[in-house]
């Protein structure tokens, strides 16, 4: 009798509907999101066209589903909403208050929040690496790295939301969603890559991958800081005519889900190869480590020279830090390998990250074609940016095909993912630097 009762209870639990499994907090969260979305629609709907209203309405169930799917996002959304609104309220309609109000000047203005994001990402990377080598305190150090990453993501989102408002304070024709130039999309890349990593960190109950994934985030932060100083990229500029479209609100974020997850997969692939070659004594066999060194040290040679003709002090320091990181990984690869999760976990994370990235990159490519048809009269023009986007798409399509159809695993798939990062980086930055075309508004 007890067995039958238990079986019946289990069956009812498994058969319970999706909505029946929601608890009270889930419904409170859903009501809060719906109320906020409807308030925004009622308050600002007269300034939106039908497409923008559709995006806002579609965002409501999407945000609710995300909060239900991964509950930490509920806290993140609540905190970002609270502090973003606090920052907006502190302006009282005047951008000049950013230099006089304490909380705006040091924490909640867009530039202050993004600078905090940068510092926190660097600190998180350091703590993740300390955790790799710490004896007895590894879990504590990695936990600190994880918590700092969460705070950095929070500050990045607060900075993004407040920057959006700041644009409208400058002028109604200046305000726009902050995903329009390299400065803004690098912020997007940083928090999105980190957030996806945090999800995998929780799902697989391991934090040691953070030491590798946060390297690519820190490299992006390094570029962002340089770009801010040299190009004064943090200043909000009006959109060029080609970007004045509601398509940008969909195309760019979808694109950067792809970029972020592809970068994450590549760094996990690098960790896989480090673990695999931990006991290798022949230096020429340690090619993956040298490859990382080339990638890290390549930037100082690309991002121009100082006025005197040599490498600028910033990139000279960057080069030195990169060399130390590579040398440290080379020398301490055995200790690093001991702390990394199993090959199966690394391989699975690599696959899932690429699968998610490929899906969103496909959506972004289709959206980009539709946008091009509206802006330039044709879906495809073989512009360099479009051509390289197709190359990226074909690369990961082939990777997924080989995995699903041919069972590709291990060394070859890891190498392929690393090469994919190089291809993606060129599509993202290299095209802007070395080629021209219809996307020339994205030049460095």
Backbone torsions as a table, in degrees:
resi	resn	phi	psi	omega
1	UNK	NA	-44.7	179.2
2	UNK	-63.7	-39.5	179.8
3	UNK	-63.4	-43.9	179.3
4	UNK	-62.9	-41.5	179.2
5	UNK	-62.9	-44.0	179.6
6	UNK	-61.7	-42.9	180.0
7	UNK	-62.5	-43.4	179.3
8	UNK	-62.8	-42.8	179.3
9	UNK	-62.7	-44.0	179.7
10	UNK	-61.9	-42.6	-179.5
11	UNK	-62.4	-43.9	179.1
12	UNK	-62.7	-38.7	179.6
13	UNK	-65.3	-44.0	-178.7
14	UNK	-68.6	-32.4	-177.0
15	UNK	-87.1	-3.3	-178.2
16	UNK	-59.6	141.5	-179.2
17	UNK	-67.1	162.0	-179.4
18	UNK	-58.5	-44.7	-178.3
19	UNK	-72.7	-28.7	179.2
20	UNK	-67.3	-22.1	-179.2
21	UNK	-86.0	-1.2	179.5
22	UNK	-78.7	139.1	176.3
23	UNK	-96.5	-179.0	-175.1
24	UNK	-60.9	-40.5	179.7
25	UNK	-64.2	-34.8	176.9
26	UNK	-59.6	-43.7	-178.2
27	UNK	-73.2	-35.0	174.6
28	UNK	-61.8	-43.7	177.9
29	UNK	-60.8	-45.2	-179.1
30	UNK	-61.4	-42.9	179.6
31	UNK	-64.8	-39.0	179.3
32	UNK	-64.4	-43.8	179.2
33	UNK	-64.2	-46.3	179.8
34	UNK	-61.5	-41.6	179.8
35	UNK	-64.6	-43.6	179.0
36	UNK	-63.5	-43.0	179.6
37	UNK	-65.2	-42.6	-180.0
38	UNK	-68.6	-35.3	175.9
39	UNK	-62.7	-44.9	179.0
40	UNK	-62.0	-39.1	179.8
41	UNK	-65.6	-42.0	-179.6
42	UNK	-70.6	-37.7	-175.4
43	UNK	-76.4	-40.4	-172.2
44	UNK	-118.5	6.0	-177.2
45	UNK	-57.7	-32.5	-177.9
46	UNK	-67.6	-17.1	179.1
47	UNK	-95.1	0.3	-176.5
48	UNK	-109.3	149.2	170.3
49	UNK	-87.5	178.0	-174.3
50	UNK	-63.5	-31.7	-179.9
51	UNK	-70.6	-42.1	178.9
52	UNK	-66.3	-37.0	175.3
53	UNK	-63.7	-38.7	178.8
54	UNK	-64.5	-39.9	178.5
55	UNK	-63.2	-44.9	179.7
56	UNK	-62.3	-45.9	179.7
57	UNK	-63.6	-39.8	178.7
58	UNK	-68.3	-26.3	179.6
59	UNK	-67.9	-30.9	-176.3
60	UNK	-61.0	-57.6	178.8
61	UNK	-65.7	-30.7	178.7
62	UNK	-63.7	-45.3	179.4
63	UNK	-65.3	-39.4	178.8
64	UNK	-63.4	-46.2	180.0
65	UNK	-61.2	-42.2	179.1
66	UNK	-61.4	-43.2	179.0
67	UNK	-65.5	-31.6	176.5
68	UNK	-77.8	-35.7	-178.2
69	UNK	-67.8	-44.3	-179.4
70	UNK	-134.6	102.2	-169.4
71	UNK	-61.4	-31.5	176.6
72	UNK	-56.5	-24.1	178.5
73	UNK	-66.2	-26.4	178.0
74	UNK	-63.0	-44.6	178.6
75	UNK	-64.9	-43.4	179.3
76	UNK	-58.6	-47.6	-179.8
77	UNK	-61.6	-41.6	-178.5
78	UNK	-64.8	-44.9	-178.5
79	UNK	-66.7	-44.6	179.7
80	UNK	-62.5	-41.9	179.1
81	UNK	-61.8	-45.9	-177.7
82	UNK	-61.7	-51.7	-175.5
83	UNK	-74.1	-29.3	175.7
84	UNK	-65.8	-45.2	177.7
85	UNK	-65.5	-35.2	176.9
86	UNK	-64.4	-41.3	177.7
87	UNK	-65.3	-43.3	178.8
88	UNK	-62.5	-43.0	179.6
89	UNK	-64.5	-35.1	-177.9
90	UNK	-66.0	-24.5	179.5
91	UNK	-70.6	-30.4	-178.5
92	UNK	50.0	35.8	175.6
93	UNK	81.9	5.5	-177.7
94	UNK	-127.1	119.4	179.6
95	UNK	-67.4	-24.3	-179.5
96	UNK	-62.9	-22.1	-178.7
97	UNK	-68.6	-12.2	178.7
98	UNK	-62.4	-24.4	-179.0
99	UNK	-98.6	-5.3	-175.9
100	UNK	-119.0	-28.0	-179.1
101	UNK	-87.0	124.5	-172.8
102	UNK	-53.4	-52.0	-174.7
103	UNK	-65.8	-32.6	176.8
104	UNK	-73.0	-44.9	-174.7
105	UNK	-63.3	-37.2	-172.0
106	UNK	-110.1	-12.0	-175.4
107	UNK	-138.3	-48.8	-162.7
108	UNK	-105.6	-9.9	171.0
109	UNK	-67.7	159.0	-174.4
110	UNK	-60.5	-44.0	-178.0
111	UNK	-66.8	-40.3	178.6
112	UNK	-64.3	-45.1	-178.9
113	UNK	-63.2	-39.8	-179.3
114	UNK	-71.7	-33.0	173.8
115	UNK	-65.6	-40.4	175.0
116	UNK	-61.6	-41.7	175.9
117	UNK	-55.1	-45.2	-177.2
118	UNK	-62.5	-48.2	-179.8
119	UNK	-62.4	-43.2	-177.3
120	UNK	-67.1	-36.2	176.6
121	UNK	-65.6	-40.6	176.0
122	UNK	-61.5	-44.6	-179.9
123	UNK	-64.5	-41.2	179.0
124	UNK	-61.2	-43.3	178.3
125	UNK	-59.4	-43.7	-179.8
126	UNK	-62.6	-44.5	-179.1
127	UNK	-67.4	-36.7	175.6
128	UNK	-60.3	-41.8	-179.3
129	UNK	-72.6	-35.6	174.9
130	UNK	-61.2	-39.4	178.5
131	UNK	-62.1	-31.0	178.1
132	UNK	-62.6	-37.3	-172.0
133	UNK	-105.8	-11.4	-176.7
134	UNK	-68.2	142.2	177.1
135	UNK	-103.1	115.0	177.8
136	UNK	88.5	-25.5	-179.1
137	UNK	-114.9	16.4	-175.7
138	UNK	-59.4	-45.9	-177.6
139	UNK	-62.8	-39.5	-180.0
140	UNK	-65.3	-44.1	-179.4
141	UNK	-64.8	-42.9	179.6
142	UNK	-67.2	-35.6	176.1
143	UNK	-63.3	-41.4	176.2
144	UNK	-61.2	-42.4	177.6
145	UNK	-59.8	-42.3	179.5
146	UNK	-65.3	-45.0	-179.7
147	UNK	-64.4	-40.4	178.6
148	UNK	-65.7	-34.4	177.0
149	UNK	-64.6	-41.8	176.6
150	UNK	-59.9	-44.2	-179.0
151	UNK	-66.6	-38.5	178.5
152	UNK	-63.0	-42.8	176.6
153	UNK	-61.1	-41.4	179.2
154	UNK	-60.9	-46.8	-179.6
155	UNK	-65.2	-36.8	177.7
156	UNK	-61.8	-43.1	-179.5
157	UNK	-70.5	-38.7	176.1
158	UNK	-61.7	-46.6	178.6
159	UNK	-59.0	-39.9	179.3
160	UNK	-65.4	-45.9	-178.9
161	UNK	-65.0	-43.8	-179.4
162	UNK	-67.8	-37.0	177.8
163	UNK	-61.7	-38.1	177.7
164	UNK	-57.6	-45.1	179.7
165	UNK	-69.1	-39.7	-178.8
166	UNK	-59.1	-35.3	178.3
167	UNK	-60.0	-40.2	179.1
168	UNK	-73.3	-25.7	174.0
169	UNK	-68.2	-33.8	176.9
170	UNK	-65.8	-43.3	179.3
171	UNK	177.3	144.5	-179.2
172	UNK	-57.7	-30.3	-179.4
173	UNK	-85.4	-5.2	-179.3
174	UNK	-97.4	-36.2	-176.2
175	UNK	-60.4	138.9	178.7
176	UNK	-164.5	160.4	176.1
177	UNK	-60.5	128.8	-172.2
178	UNK	-77.5	69.0	173.8
179	UNK	-139.3	36.0	-168.5
180	UNK	-106.7	-16.1	-179.3
181	UNK	-138.9	177.3	-174.4
182	UNK	-62.0	-37.5	178.6
183	UNK	-60.1	-49.4	-176.3
184	UNK	-68.8	-39.3	-178.5
185	UNK	-76.3	-23.4	173.9
186	UNK	-69.5	-37.0	172.8
187	UNK	-61.3	-45.4	177.7
188	UNK	-58.2	-45.3	179.6
189	UNK	-61.1	-42.9	-176.7
190	UNK	-62.1	-53.5	-174.9
191	UNK	-72.6	-31.8	-178.9
192	UNK	-70.6	-43.1	177.2
193	UNK	-61.4	-45.1	-179.6
194	UNK	-64.3	-39.4	-178.0
195	UNK	-67.5	-41.1	176.4
196	UNK	-63.2	-39.6	177.7
197	UNK	-62.2	-43.6	-179.7
198	UNK	-59.8	-34.0	176.3
199	UNK	-64.3	-48.4	179.6
200	UNK	-65.5	-34.4	177.9
201	UNK	-59.3	-43.2	179.3
202	UNK	-72.3	-42.2	-176.1
203	UNK	-64.0	-34.9	-177.5
204	UNK	-103.7	3.7	176.0
205	UNK	50.8	45.0	175.8
206	UNK	-145.1	137.9	-178.8
207	UNK	-110.7	-3.6	-173.8
208	UNK	-70.0	-21.7	177.1
209	UNK	-67.3	-21.4	-178.2
210	UNK	-60.4	-30.4	179.4
211	UNK	-59.8	-35.7	-179.1
212	UNK	-85.7	-46.5	-176.7
213	UNK	-62.4	-39.5	-177.7
214	UNK	-71.0	-13.5	174.1
215	UNK	-63.6	-43.7	-178.2
216	UNK	-71.7	-32.1	175.5
217	UNK	-66.8	-43.3	178.7
218	UNK	-64.8	-36.5	176.3
219	UNK	-62.9	-40.1	177.1
220	UNK	-65.1	-39.4	176.9
221	UNK	-63.5	-40.2	177.9
222	UNK	-58.8	-44.7	176.7
223	UNK	-63.4	-42.6	-177.9
224	UNK	-59.0	-43.5	-179.9
225	UNK	-65.1	-43.7	177.4
226	UNK	-61.6	-45.4	-178.1
227	UNK	-63.8	-33.5	178.1
228	UNK	-66.0	-45.1	-176.4
229	UNK	-73.0	-47.7	-173.2
230	UNK	-76.3	-39.9	-176.2
231	UNK	-104.3	-2.3	-174.9
232	UNK	49.4	45.0	-172.6
233	UNK	-71.6	-15.1	-178.9
234	UNK	-71.4	-16.4	179.5
235	UNK	-69.9	134.8	-177.8
236	UNK	-79.9	125.3	-178.6
237	UNK	-116.9	152.5	175.7
238	UNK	-62.8	152.3	178.3
239	UNK	-70.5	142.7	170.0
240	UNK	-70.4	155.3	-175.0
241	UNK	-54.1	-36.7	-176.6
242	UNK	-63.9	-23.5	-176.5
243	UNK	-97.2	-1.5	-179.6
244	UNK	-81.6	74.0	-176.5
245	UNK	-151.3	145.9	177.0
246	UNK	-68.7	-17.8	178.2
247	UNK	-60.1	-31.6	-177.5
248	UNK	-60.4	-33.7	-178.4
249	UNK	-64.7	-22.7	-179.7
250	UNK	-103.0	-45.0	-172.9
251	UNK	-64.7	-48.9	-173.7
252	UNK	-68.0	-49.8	177.7
253	UNK	-58.8	-41.0	178.3
254	UNK	-62.1	-39.9	177.9
255	UNK	-59.4	-42.1	-173.8
256	UNK	-82.6	-15.0	164.9
257	UNK	-62.8	-42.2	176.9
258	UNK	-63.3	-51.3	-179.5
259	UNK	-58.1	-44.4	-177.5
260	UNK	-65.0	-45.7	-178.9
261	UNK	-72.3	-31.7	175.4
262	UNK	-65.3	-40.7	177.4
263	UNK	-65.2	-41.9	177.6
264	UNK	-59.7	-46.2	179.9
265	UNK	-60.8	-39.1	-179.4
266	UNK	-65.4	-40.7	-179.8
267	UNK	-70.9	-34.1	174.1
268	UNK	-67.0	-37.2	175.7
269	UNK	-62.5	-39.2	177.3
270	UNK	-63.2	-42.3	176.4
271	UNK	-61.2	-39.2	177.7
272	UNK	-57.9	-46.2	-177.3
273	UNK	-70.4	-34.3	175.7
274	UNK	-63.1	-45.6	179.1
275	UNK	-62.9	-39.8	-178.0
276	UNK	-66.4	-35.1	-175.1
277	UNK	-105.9	24.3	-177.0
278	UNK	-59.4	-35.6	-176.6
279	UNK	-100.6	10.6	178.9
280	UNK	-73.5	129.9	-179.2
281	UNK	-106.3	-13.5	179.3
282	UNK	-86.1	116.6	-171.7
283	UNK	-63.1	-33.5	-179.2
284	UNK	-68.8	-15.7	177.4
285	UNK	-82.9	-8.5	-177.5
286	UNK	-92.2	38.5	-176.2
287	UNK	-56.2	-39.4	-179.4
288	UNK	-58.5	-37.0	179.8
289	UNK	-68.4	-40.3	177.5
290	UNK	-66.4	-35.6	178.7
291	UNK	-60.5	-43.7	177.2
292	UNK	-60.3	-40.2	178.6
293	UNK	-60.6	-41.7	178.8
294	UNK	-63.5	-44.1	-178.8
295	UNK	-64.4	-46.7	-178.5
296	UNK	-65.8	-39.6	-174.6
297	UNK	-88.3	-2.1	-178.2
298	UNK	-74.2	-34.7	-174.4
299	UNK	-57.2	-42.7	-179.5
300	UNK	-59.5	-26.7	-179.1
301	UNK	-84.4	-17.1	-175.3
302	UNK	-95.0	-43.8	-171.0
303	UNK	-84.2	52.6	169.7
304	UNK	62.2	176.0	-174.5
305	UNK	-114.3	170.0	176.7
306	UNK	-76.9	173.5	-178.6
307	UNK	-61.3	-28.4	-179.2
308	UNK	-80.1	-3.9	178.4
309	UNK	98.7	-10.0	178.9
310	UNK	-100.2	-179.2	177.4
311	UNK	-69.8	136.6	-178.6
312	UNK	-63.4	158.8	-179.4
313	UNK	-59.3	-38.1	-178.9
314	UNK	-59.2	-50.4	-176.2
315	UNK	-74.7	-24.1	173.7
316	UNK	-65.9	-43.2	176.2
317	UNK	-64.1	-43.2	178.3
318	UNK	-58.0	-44.4	179.5
319	UNK	-60.2	-43.8	-178.9
320	UNK	-64.5	-43.8	179.2
321	UNK	-63.5	-42.2	179.7
322	UNK	-61.6	-42.5	179.8
323	UNK	-63.5	-40.0	178.7
324	UNK	-64.9	-40.3	179.0
325	UNK	-61.9	-47.2	-179.2
326	UNK	-63.1	-45.2	-180.0
327	UNK	-62.4	-39.9	179.7
328	UNK	-64.1	-42.3	178.2
329	UNK	-64.6	-39.2	178.2
330	UNK	-61.4	-47.7	-174.7
331	UNK	-73.1	-31.4	-171.8
332	UNK	-113.6	24.9	-174.3
333	UNK	-61.6	-31.3	-179.5
334	UNK	-67.8	-44.8	177.9
335	UNK	-63.4	-39.9	178.8
336	UNK	-62.4	-44.5	-178.4
337	UNK	-61.2	-33.9	179.7
338	UNK	-64.7	-31.6	-175.8
339	UNK	-87.2	-18.0	-177.2
340	UNK	-74.1	151.7	177.1
341	UNK	-68.5	179.5	-175.5
342	UNK	-65.9	161.8	177.3
343	UNK	-59.4	-36.4	-178.8
344	UNK	-62.3	-42.6	179.2
345	UNK	-66.9	-45.9	179.5
346	UNK	-60.0	-43.2	-179.7
347	UNK	-65.4	-39.5	-178.9
348	UNK	-68.7	-41.2	177.7
349	UNK	-62.9	-43.4	178.6
350	UNK	-57.4	-46.4	-178.8
351	UNK	-65.0	-47.9	-176.8
352	UNK	-65.8	-37.6	178.3
353	UNK	-64.4	-43.4	179.8
354	UNK	-68.2	-38.5	179.7
355	UNK	-62.2	-46.0	178.2
356	UNK	-64.3	-46.5	-179.8
357	UNK	-60.1	-41.2	-179.1
358	UNK	-65.1	-41.6	179.1
359	UNK	-60.4	-47.3	-178.5
360	UNK	-72.2	-34.6	178.7
361	UNK	-66.7	-35.4	175.8
362	UNK	-63.4	-46.7	177.9
363	UNK	-59.8	-44.0	-179.6
364	UNK	-62.3	-39.1	179.9
365	UNK	-65.6	-42.9	177.2
366	UNK	-63.2	-45.4	178.0
367	UNK	-61.2	-39.4	177.9
368	UNK	-62.4	-38.8	178.0
369	UNK	-64.8	-42.0	177.8
370	UNK	-64.7	-40.1	177.1
371	UNK	-63.0	-43.5	179.6
372	UNK	-61.6	-39.3	179.2
373	UNK	-62.4	-37.2	179.1
374	UNK	-74.3	-39.7	-174.1
375	UNK	-84.0	-39.7	-172.1
376	UNK	-119.5	-1.3	175.2
377	UNK	86.5	5.8	179.1
378	UNK	-151.3	145.7	-178.0
379	UNK	-71.2	-30.5	-175.1
380	UNK	-147.8	134.5	-176.7
381	UNK	-130.3	6.8	-176.6
382	UNK	55.2	32.1	168.1
383	UNK	-60.4	147.1	-177.8
384	UNK	-52.4	-39.5	-180.0
385	UNK	-65.6	-41.1	179.1
386	UNK	-67.5	-41.0	-179.6
387	UNK	-62.1	-44.2	-179.0
388	UNK	-73.0	-28.9	172.9
389	UNK	-63.4	-39.5	176.9
390	UNK	-65.0	-39.2	178.1
391	UNK	-62.6	-44.0	177.2
392	UNK	-59.9	-46.5	-179.1
393	UNK	-60.7	-45.0	-179.7
394	UNK	-65.1	-37.2	180.0
395	UNK	-60.2	-49.3	-177.5
396	UNK	-78.0	-27.2	173.0
397	UNK	-62.6	-42.6	178.5
398	UNK	-66.2	-39.8	179.2
399	UNK	-60.5	-47.6	-179.1
400	UNK	-67.8	-37.3	178.0
401	UNK	-62.3	-45.2	-178.9
402	UNK	-66.0	-33.7	179.6
403	UNK	-72.2	-47.3	-174.1
404	UNK	-77.5	-34.0	-177.0
405	UNK	-94.3	-34.2	-174.4
406	UNK	-114.0	0.0	177.6
407	UNK	70.9	31.2	-178.8
408	UNK	-59.9	128.1	180.0
409	UNK	-145.9	171.2	166.1
410	UNK	71.7	-139.7	-169.3
411	UNK	-59.0	-48.0	-176.3
412	UNK	-62.8	-44.6	-179.9
413	UNK	-65.3	-36.2	178.7
414	UNK	-66.9	-44.6	176.7
415	UNK	-60.5	-42.8	-179.4
416	UNK	-60.9	-42.3	178.5
417	UNK	-63.4	-37.4	177.3
418	UNK	-66.2	-44.1	176.7
419	UNK	-61.9	-36.7	177.4
420	UNK	-59.0	-35.4	177.2
421	UNK	-63.8	-41.1	178.2
422	UNK	-63.1	-42.9	178.8
423	UNK	-64.0	-44.6	-179.2
424	UNK	-65.0	-40.2	179.5
425	UNK	-62.6	-39.9	178.3
426	UNK	-67.0	-39.6	178.1
427	UNK	-63.6	-34.9	-177.3
428	UNK	-78.6	-51.2	-174.2
429	UNK	-111.0	-41.5	-173.7
430	UNK	-60.0	-40.5	179.2
431	UNK	-61.4	-41.2	179.5
432	UNK	-63.7	-33.1	-174.2
433	UNK	-86.0	-37.3	-168.8
434	UNK	-112.7	-16.4	-176.0
435	UNK	-123.3	166.2	177.8
436	UNK	-133.3	167.6	-178.5
437	UNK	164.8	-156.7	-177.5
438	UNK	-66.5	-21.2	178.8
439	UNK	-95.6	26.1	-175.4
440	UNK	-65.7	-16.1	177.7
441	UNK	-66.7	-8.6	178.7
442	UNK	-98.7	14.9	-177.6
443	UNK	-65.3	153.8	175.0
444	UNK	-77.5	NA	NA
